[in-house]
Amino acid sequence: MHKTTTMAIDDDMTAAAARMRRVVIVGAGFSGTLTAIRLLQFATGPLEICLLEREEGYRYGGLAFGQASTNWEHMLNIQAGRITLRRERPEDFLEWANAEADRSAWPLKWQYHAFGVACVVPRRIFSQYLAERLRGAVADARPEVTLRELSGETIDIRATEHGGYVVKYADTACDSAGVHELASDQVILATGHLAPAQAPFYHRIHSHERFIADPYAPDAQERFRSVGAEETVLVTGSALSAFDTVVSLVASGHMGQILICSRGGHMHDTYPVDHEHDIWQARRPPFLDVDELTPDVVVEGVKAEFAHLRAEHGDGVPDAIFAERVMKAWEPYVIELVSRMDAADVRMLLDRYKSLIVTNRTSTVREIGGVVRDRMRGFNGAPQTVHTVPAAIQDMRPAEDGTKIRVVFTDRPDLVVDRVVNCLGNNTDYEHTGHPLWTSLVRQHQYATPQSKTHRGIEVGSHGQLIDAAGTVADGLFCVGPMRQGDETTRRGRLGAFVFSIGTLRNQCFDTAMEVLRRMDDNSPDAVRLPEDVHHCLVRSTDWIVADIVPPLADSDAARLRERLLAYARERAYLATLDYLHAEDRTSRDKYRRVLADELADFTAALAREFSLTGEQARRVVSLLTTLVEKHAVHNLCDITQLARWDSPYAQQVKHAPKKES
């Protein structure tokens, strides 16, 4: 795809109405790319989408899937049947991989591989899937909807007095790099993870050539290849990044000792070969009935309830999947728990039990976990090379000869190792980011504020709108990605890697893109600010319209109008909207839009006659209703308990297809 590397300063935002609308997406990793795809799919008016990326090796994949940060041995920790970019079409990845993908650059091992629902997928293939689906979205978009891909690092974003924003970025694509300003109606921040967390005990070795501070850095794979085959490597942290590090080392020919160190010694388990994700329902834990939820009450209550569920429902369920099913079932109760507890206590629990939560929330597929677990076991003639070190690190310093690193523990003898790899996870504190753009947004402009309950990520509205310290929701500044992880915990009860999993980010991108387009639609009821989350329920939606939008009516007429709106929303508008959202191409989407537009015109006229509304009043009511119905449909498509039904050649591979809710 063509990369635009320079851009002149745009006309003043006062001319916005006379020019094409523009959305700037800062970051072209997974979230940024997928958000661009959604905008291209559903934009119906003139729109320029600018996709801005500072590190080309992360384009179309970011840290997790980018070409710079992975090799062909890195697998997705999720089955092929669950990684579609489109929640409404679960078979999309499989159709692409088996019928459309260009395999010429793939290793021979994968060139002739037929992907099924339960297959694993190399992350580099997933990155290609993202890139090719973006190209397809560009080709299928309306002629007046365009994509510009820019290379540069965003320095600042500032609001203008006439509305909209100016994005300031430094060109990184050529030697004569310049600074440019890009006017935009809406901005979507998809900046990915912050830099890796740096523990205090790293301070003596942070610049040591044998310390790998970031296992996903653009040069990390090259540094792993430089590790001597028999060197001893200490990995700090035991979450998925530690497993990725072992995979990187093994793929680079390393055969020496690997020591995985964490305070609690917790490790991800490995899924059974025939594992399928399932959604359980669990009772509300009894400890939530107490008046005051203290940390001690919560810890003891969780232990007791987990033991109860194990005794009641655990027969025949492997440890590798029991904990994650319980934690998924507990998500509604996590929401309640976090809302009732003091913020300081919430943060303390998340910090103290981070490793336990992360390693129990998800296990690993065999192709990842087996690389680690088999080397922890050893075989005849193939000795154990991976060991766990459950200990607290006090300090690290260069060893006496300068070519090694001495690791000092609080409760065990020192170790001298050849390399240290930091796998403690990424910084989540947006009050101290070390990231120039986020420092500007939080401290200088104060457009954003750290998430109050968890202190992980930032405060956002239901569609990812930034919220400042005063509680003001931004009109045109959105975000998608890991910066929303605290909100995912408080709003949806998600913990561990599921605060930024493929499914979570896929939902955010879809929902945020549709909200951005709604706000940019010239025909939308701009003067009306929709209540937060009212779209989750069609009954609440119609109640709000009748109570707050419609001119006063007699009680009987108001009740009749409420019933009329709800019936139309449920029986026609919602189903028609789903057809539109499920459409595979622009031609099909246009057809559904025309049909719905004709029906809405008839419904508007009927409401005006039946309830003595003016034409403008009736149009406003129907416009708001259709907006809320669309938001409701998007919300449901992003709800894991209401996954789209499989209706494809792959359906027979799904043993326990989720039931469609009535």
QUIBELLIN-V786982 format. One record per residue. PHI is phi as a letter, one per 20 degrees, with the letter a starting at -180 (NA if undefined). OMEGA is omega as a letter, one per 20 degrees, with the letter a starting at -180 (999 if undefined). D_CENTER is the distance of its C-alpha to the mean C-alpha in Angstrom with 2 decimals. Layout:
((PHI:OMEGA:D_CENTER) (PHI:OMEGA:D_CENTER))
This chain:
((NA:a:24.56) (f:r:26.64) (d:r:25.42) (e:a:26.89) (d:r:27.78) (c:a:29.86) (b:r:29.94) (f:r:32.58) (f:a:32.06) (f:r:31.43) (g:r:33.84) (g:a:33.68) (f:r:31.17) (f:r:34.25) (e:a:34.50) (g:a:31.05) (f:a:32.65) (e:a:34.79) (c:r:32.16) (f:r:29.09) (f:a:25.99) (c:r:23.30) (c:r:19.58) (d:r:18.48) (d:a:14.98) (e:a:14.94) (o:a:13.18) (d:r:13.33) (f:a:10.96) (f:a:8.40) (f:a:6.59) (f:r:10.18) (f:a:11.91) (f:r:10.26) (f:r:10.82) (f:r:14.29) (g:a:14.90) (f:r:14.42) (f:r:16.66) (f:a:19.16) (f:a:19.32) (d:r:20.08) (f:a:21.84) (d:r:25.49) (c:a:27.14) (g:a:27.68) (b:r:24.49) (d:r:23.74) (d:r:20.17) (d:a:20.13) (d:a:17.47) (d:a:18.20) (c:a:17.49) (e:a:19.48) (c:a:19.33) (f:r:20.24) (f:r:19.49) (e:a:15.73) (f:a:15.90) (m:r:14.05) (a:a:12.21) (m:a:11.64) (f:a:12.50) (f:a:11.40) (c:a:13.02) (f:r:15.27) (f:a:18.99) (f:a:19.90) (d:a:18.04) (c:r:18.82) (c:a:21.96) (f:r:22.87) (e:r:23.00) (e:a:19.32) (d:r:17.87) (f:r:14.57) (e:a:14.69) (a:a:14.39) (f:a:17.05) (g:a:17.50) (f:a:17.83) (d:a:14.27) (d:r:12.38) (g:r:13.42) (f:a:11.61) (d:a:13.45) (g:a:13.18) (f:r:16.77) (c:a:18.06) (f:a:17.15) (e:a:19.84) (f:r:18.62) (f:a:17.66) (f:r:20.92) (f:r:22.97) (f:a:21.75) (f:a:22.26) (e:a:25.62) (c:a:27.13) (d:a:25.68) (f:r:24.25) (e:a:26.63) (e:a:27.29) (f:a:29.96) (e:a:28.08) (f:r:26.80) (f:a:28.75) (g:r:31.50) (g:a:29.87) (d:a:27.13) (f:a:29.21) (d:a:30.90) (e:r:28.21) (e:a:27.63) (e:r:24.12) (c:a:24.04) (g:a:21.68) (e:a:21.88) (f:r:21.90) (e:a:19.88) (c:r:18.55) (f:a:18.92) (f:r:15.90) (f:r:18.17) (f:r:18.73) (f:r:15.10) (f:r:15.18) (f:r:18.34) (g:r:16.94) (g:a:14.40) (f:a:17.41) (f:r:19.81) (f:r:17.84) (f:r:17.56) (f:r:21.33) (f:r:21.95) (f:r:20.24) (f:a:22.43) (f:a:25.47) (e:a:24.95) (f:r:24.21) (f:a:27.15) (g:a:29.54) (e:r:28.85) (d:a:25.07) (c:r:24.51) (c:r:22.03) (d:r:23.01) (d:a:21.36) (d:r:22.32) (d:r:22.56) (r:r:22.64) (d:a:21.36) (f:a:20.69) (e:a:23.23) (b:r:23.22) (c:a:22.26) (c:r:24.95) (f:r:25.78) (d:a:29.05) (f:a:31.82) (e:a:31.81) (n:a:28.15) (n:a:25.20) (c:r:24.20) (d:r:25.38) (d:a:23.04) (d:a:25.07) (b:r:24.24) (d:a:26.28) (f:r:26.85) (d:a:26.10) (e:a:27.28) (b:a:31.00) (f:a:33.64) (e:a:34.70) (f:r:31.41) (c:r:31.64) (d:a:29.81) (c:r:28.86) (c:a:27.91) (c:r:25.93) (f:a:26.39) (b:r:23.59) (f:r:23.47) (c:r:19.75) (c:r:17.31) (d:a:13.53) (e:r:12.27) (c:a:9.62) (e:r:11.34) (m:a:8.96) (f:r:10.46) (f:a:13.92) (f:r:16.87) (g:r:17.67) (f:r:19.49) (d:a:23.23) (f:r:25.44) (g:a:28.94) (f:r:30.64) (e:a:29.40) (f:a:31.50) (e:a:34.44) (c:a:32.58) (g:r:29.65) (d:a:31.49) (f:a:33.10) (f:a:32.90) (e:r:32.29) (d:r:29.23) (e:a:25.85) (f:a:23.66) (b:a:20.45) (f:r:20.18) (d:r:17.61) (f:a:19.77) (g:a:21.18) (d:a:24.48) (f:a:23.35) (f:r:24.33) (f:r:27.68) (f:r:28.18) (f:r:27.56) (f:r:30.21) (e:r:32.58) (f:r:32.60) (f:a:35.97) (g:a:36.19) (d:a:37.87) (f:r:36.21) (e:a:34.85) (d:r:31.22) (d:r:29.76) (d:r:26.01) (e:a:24.93) (o:a:22.24) (c:a:21.69) (e:a:17.98) (f:r:16.28) (f:r:16.94) (f:r:20.57) (f:r:20.61) (f:r:19.27) (f:r:22.07) (f:r:24.64) (f:r:23.65) (f:a:24.02) (f:a:27.36) (f:r:28.72) (f:r:27.85) (e:r:29.76) (n:a:32.81) (f:r:32.64) (c:a:34.93) (e:a:35.52) (e:r:34.41) (c:a:30.80) (d:a:30.53) (e:a:27.26) (d:r:27.79) (b:a:26.12) (g:a:27.92) (e:a:27.46) (m:a:27.51) (f:a:24.64) (c:r:23.25) (f:r:20.85) (e:a:23.02) (d:a:23.17) (f:r:22.59) (f:a:25.81) (g:a:26.41) (e:a:26.34) (f:r:23.28) (c:r:21.42) (f:a:18.61) (c:r:20.22) (d:r:19.70) (e:r:22.50) (d:a:23.96) (c:r:25.51) (f:r:27.97) (f:a:27.27) (g:a:28.18) (g:a:31.69) (f:r:31.07) (f:r:29.10) (f:a:32.53) (f:a:33.79) (f:a:34.32) (c:a:32.71) (e:r:29.67) (e:r:30.46) (g:a:28.61) (f:r:31.53) (f:a:31.45) (f:a:27.76) (f:a:28.14) (f:r:31.30) (f:r:30.02) (f:r:26.95) (g:a:29.31) (f:a:31.80) (f:r:29.45) (f:r:27.80) (f:r:31.36) (f:a:32.33) (f:r:29.57) (f:a:30.43) (f:a:34.05) (e:a:33.51) (c:a:30.89) (e:a:30.45) (f:r:33.32) (m:r:32.34) (e:a:28.64) (f:r:27.83) (g:a:26.50) (f:a:23.60) (c:a:22.13) (f:a:23.94) (f:a:22.00) (f:r:18.53) (f:r:20.01) (f:a:21.56) (f:r:18.50) (f:a:16.66) (f:a:19.87) (e:a:20.05) (g:r:16.87) (f:a:19.15) (e:r:21.49) (f:r:19.01) (g:r:18.46) (f:a:22.26) (g:a:22.83) (f:a:20.65) (f:a:22.20) (e:a:25.66) (e:r:25.55) (f:a:26.41) (g:a:23.54) (f:r:25.37) (f:r:25.64) (f:a:21.96) (f:a:21.16) (f:a:24.05) (f:r:22.97) (f:r:19.39) (f:a:21.04) (f:a:23.96) (d:a:22.23) (g:a:19.03) (f:r:20.22) (f:a:21.48) (f:a:18.33) (f:a:16.07) (f:r:18.69) (e:a:19.48) (f:r:16.08) (b:r:15.84) (e:a:18.61) (c:r:18.74) (f:a:20.00) (g:a:23.60) (f:r:23.13) (d:a:21.18) (f:a:22.83) (f:r:26.22) (g:a:26.44) (e:a:26.29) (f:r:28.10) (f:r:30.91) (e:r:31.65) (f:a:31.72) (e:a:34.37) (n:a:36.55) (b:r:39.16) (f:a:42.81) (n:r:43.14) (c:a:39.45) (f:r:39.20) (f:r:36.22) (c:r:34.24) (d:a:31.14) (c:r:31.91) (e:r:30.11) (c:r:31.44) (f:a:30.76) (a:r:31.92) (e:a:31.21) (e:r:31.60) (e:a:33.92) (a:r:34.31) (c:r:34.10) (b:r:36.72) (g:r:38.22) (f:a:40.80) (g:a:44.45) (e:r:44.58) (m:a:41.49) (d:r:39.86) (c:a:38.19) (c:r:36.19) (e:a:37.58) (d:a:35.21) (d:a:36.76) (d:r:35.75) (e:a:36.82) (c:r:38.20) (b:a:39.09) (f:r:40.93) (f:r:39.48) (c:r:37.96) (d:a:38.50) (c:a:35.91) (e:a:35.56) (b:r:31.88) (c:r:29.07) (d:a:25.35) (e:r:22.92) (c:a:20.11) (e:a:19.64) (n:a:15.95) (e:r:14.73) (f:r:16.13) (c:a:14.29) (e:a:17.33) (e:r:17.05) (e:r:20.75) (c:a:21.61) (e:a:19.08) (m:a:21.53) (d:a:19.51) (g:a:22.01) (f:a:19.83) (f:r:18.11) (f:r:21.57) (f:a:22.98) (f:a:20.53) (e:a:20.95) (e:a:24.57) (f:a:26.43) (e:a:25.23) (l:r:23.73) (f:a:21.21) (c:r:18.65) (b:r:19.30) (g:a:17.80) (f:a:16.40) (f:a:19.73) (f:a:19.41) (d:a:17.31) (l:r:17.64) (d:a:14.10) (n:a:12.34) (c:r:13.97) (f:r:15.31) (c:r:13.82) (f:a:15.20) (f:r:13.98) (d:r:12.68) (n:r:11.22) (f:r:14.77) (f:r:15.87) (c:a:18.57) (e:a:21.43) (f:r:23.60) (e:r:25.94) (n:r:23.38) (f:a:23.57) (e:a:20.65) (f:r:20.33) (e:a:21.45) (c:a:19.78) (c:a:17.24) (c:r:13.55) (b:r:10.29) (c:r:6.65) (p:a:4.47) (f:r:6.14) (f:r:9.04) (e:a:8.05) (f:r:8.29) (f:r:11.92) (f:r:11.51) (f:r:9.43) (f:a:12.50) (f:a:15.12) (e:a:14.13) (c:r:12.95) (m:a:14.38) (e:a:11.56) (c:r:12.64) (m:a:12.44) (f:a:9.79) (f:r:8.34) (f:r:6.96) (b:r:4.07) (f:r:5.42) (g:a:5.81) (f:r:6.81) (f:a:4.52) (f:r:2.25) (g:r:6.01) (f:r:7.34) (g:a:6.31) (f:r:7.69) (f:a:10.59) (f:a:11.50) (f:r:11.50) (g:a:13.39) (f:r:15.85) (f:r:16.47) (f:r:17.20) (f:r:19.55) (f:a:21.18) (f:a:22.02) (e:r:23.44) (f:a:25.57) (f:a:29.13) (e:a:30.16) (f:a:27.69) (f:a:29.41) (g:a:28.40) (f:a:30.77) (d:r:29.11) (e:a:26.13) (f:r:24.46) (f:r:24.16) (f:r:20.79) (m:r:19.50) (f:a:22.90) (f:r:21.39) (f:a:20.17) (c:a:23.84) (f:r:26.32) (f:r:29.18) (f:r:27.84) (f:a:27.16) (f:r:30.75) (f:a:32.23) (f:a:30.72) (f:a:32.01) (f:a:35.48) (f:a:35.70) (d:a:34.36) (d:a:34.77) (f:r:37.82) (g:a:41.23) (g:r:43.00) (c:r:44.28) (f:a:46.60) (g:a:44.91) (f:r:45.82) (f:r:44.51) (f:r:41.25) (f:a:40.78) (f:r:41.68) (f:r:39.28) (g:r:36.45) (f:a:37.30) (f:r:37.65) (f:a:34.24) (f:r:32.52) (f:a:34.40) (f:r:33.56) (f:a:29.85) (f:a:29.73) (e:a:32.26) (c:a:31.65) (f:a:28.99) (f:a:26.07) (f:r:27.21) (f:r:27.86) (f:r:24.43) (f:r:22.85) (g:a:25.23) (f:a:24.09) (f:r:20.35) (e:a:21.22) (g:a:23.55) (e:a:23.11) (b:a:24.67) (f:a:25.90) (g:r:29.37) (f:r:28.27) (f:r:26.05) (f:r:29.07) (f:a:31.33) (f:r:29.36) (f:a:29.12) (f:r:32.89) (f:a:33.72) (f:r:31.64) (f:r:33.12) (f:a:36.61) (f:a:36.00) (f:r:34.59) (f:r:37.69) (f:a:39.93) (f:r:38.09) (f:r:38.34) (f:a:42.05) (f:r:42.58) (f:r:40.97) (g:a:43.15) (f:a:46.25) (f:a:45.55) (c:r:44.57) (l:r:46.59) (e:r:43.62) (f:r:43.99) (g:r:42.23) (f:r:39.88) (f:a:39.12) (f:r:38.42) (f:r:36.17) (f:r:34.16) (f:a:33.80) (f:r:32.73) (f:r:30.32) (f:r:28.58) (f:a:28.68) (f:r:27.11) (f:a:24.34) (f:r:23.59) (f:r:23.95) (f:r:21.42) (f:r:18.90) (f:r:19.89) (f:r:19.44) (f:r:15.92) (g:a:15.14) (f:r:16.87) (f:r:15.23) (e:a:11.82) (e:a:13.70) (f:r:13.67) (f:r:17.34) (c:a:18.26) (g:r:17.04) (g:r:19.11) (f:r:22.33) (f:r:23.04) (c:a:25.86) (b:r:26.25) (g:a:28.29) (e:a:25.66) (g:a:26.12) (f:r:28.89) (e:a:26.67) (e:a:24.71) (f:a:26.89) (c:a:25.32) (g:a:23.73) (f:r:22.15) (f:r:24.67) (e:a:24.31) (f:r:24.85) (e:999:28.07))
